[in-house]
Amino acid sequence: MAVGKYVGRTLPQNVVVEPDSERKHAALRRRLTVRWDMFDPKRSTPAVETLRAHGYYPYLLIEDWELPAFRNQFGTTSQYGGVDWPPAFVYRNEVRIYDFADRAEAPRRPADRDADRAARRVAAALEI
């Protein structure tokens, strides 16, 4: 799956990806994953912050058809529930990867932003 290739080639090793299905887990075998559909909505924002505090980079991997369910589950309980920021990666206008840090109010280090821009350029060059 091209999305798995993107994650493997461009995101940091200590990334946490939040897909919702076992099918996506197979594509991301070498990454820590947390299934959002099994997560307590009231604990989602603290969980993202805890992951960051421990040196992880949480991302959300979601298909377009899943967005309404995600927003319904987390929209009123999490600052991330509205998924109201641009995705870091889009595959065939169907699968999106969102960097939670792009939505967070805390400023990111310039080196992190530069790495993200470089990752997007690599993905575009690879046409994945």
N, C-alpha and C positions, 0 to 999 in steps of 0.2 A: 504494500500500500504506500502510495506516495507521501501520505501524511506521516507515516512512521519513518520514512527516509528523511523527511524534513526535520522531524524531531531529533533523529539520530545524528544528522549532519550539522545542525545549526544551534540547537539549544544546549545550555550547559549540562554537564553530567549530573549535577545536583538539582535537576529540575523535577518538579512534581506535576504530573499531568492529571487532570480530572476528567476522564471520559465517563460515559455512563454504561458501557456494555463490555462484555467479555471479548467481543470481536475486536474492539479497539485495544483491549489489553494485549492481545496477541501481537498487534503491530507495535506495541510499546514495551515489549518484554524487558528491555534493559533499563527501563525507567520506573521510578516509584510512581504508582498510580493510586488515586483515591476516587472511588466512584461517587459522583455527586448525587445520583439518584438514591443512594443509601445513606445520605448524610442528614443529620439533624439541622434543619434550617436556622435554628437559633444559634447554632455554634459555628456557622460557616465563616463569618468575618473573623472571630477569634482564631479559628483554625488556620486561615490564611496568614494572619499575623504571627502565629506561633511558628508556622513553617518558615517564614522569613527570618524570624529571630534565631532559628537554628540553622541558618545558612542555605535554605532551599529557595528555589524560584518557582512558585506555583503558577501554573497555566491552566486554562480551561479549554478542553478540546470538545467541540460540540457541533452536531449537524444542524442545519437550518430547521428541520422539522422538530428538533428537540428544544429549540429556544422557548416556545410558549410554555412548555412544562417546567423548564428551568426557572423562567421568570415567575411562574405561578408558585413554585415551591420556595423561592428565595427572594422574590421581589419586595416583600414588605419587611423582611427580617435581616437583610444584608445589604451593605453598601454596594455589593457586587451583583445583587440579584437582578437588576435591570439590564445588565449587559449593555450598558449605554456608552461604550467607548469603542474606538476602532480596533478591529482584530489585528494581531501581529502577522497572521498568515491566513490566506483563504485558498482553498483547493476546489476548483471547478464550481465555485459559487455555491457549494453544498456543505463543506466542512470548514469550520473556522477554529483558529487557535487564538485565544485571548490571553494576554499577559496581565495578571492581576495588578502588577506594579504600574501598568499604564493607566489604571483607574484609580489607584491609591492616591490619597492627597499628599503623602510624604514625597518629597523630591527624590528623584533618582540620581545616582552618581553619573557624571558625564560619561565615564567609561562604560557603564551599563547601557546608556542610550546609544553610544557609538557601536557597541557590540550588537544591539538589536537592529540597528540600521544595516550593519554588515550582514547579519543573518538574512534579512529581507532581500538584500541584493543577491546573496548566494542563491536563495530560493528562486528568485526571478531568473537568474542565469541558468539554473538547472532545469527550469521550467517544470517544477514539481508542484 
